Amino acid sequence: MNKLEYQELIAFHPGYYVKDYIDEQGITQEELAKRLQTTPKYISDLVNGRINLTDEMVLKLSIVFGTSTKLWLNLNQ
């Protein structure tokens, strides 16, 4: 599940934003996996909301996406 609703608040799984990035950049999950030095299966599981981010992946995403680690840590919660 990529979306969680609580009262009037809606929270999205970090994979939702990863998928959005993939779509905007016009790249494949395999290409992103190479950039993040991980497997396409990991990216697929992340995009589909089956796994949460590891601390290592938080760091890699912040570097590749040009964001802070705090952003990804907050999304992961």
C-alpha positions, 0 to 999 in steps of 0.5 A: 500500500502506497497511501495511508489515511488517518482522519484528514491526513494522508501519508505516502510511502517513500516508494510513491516519491521514488516512482514519481522520480522515475516517471519524471526522469523517464528512466526505468527501475533498473536504471535507478537501481544501477544509480543507487547500487542496488537491485531492480527487485529492491526498487520494485519492492520499494515502489510498490510499498512492500519494504521500508527504506534502510539507513543506507538507502536513505543516504543513497537516495539523498545523494541521487535525488539531491535532497536531505536524508531527513526528508527520506527518514521522515517519509519512512516513518 
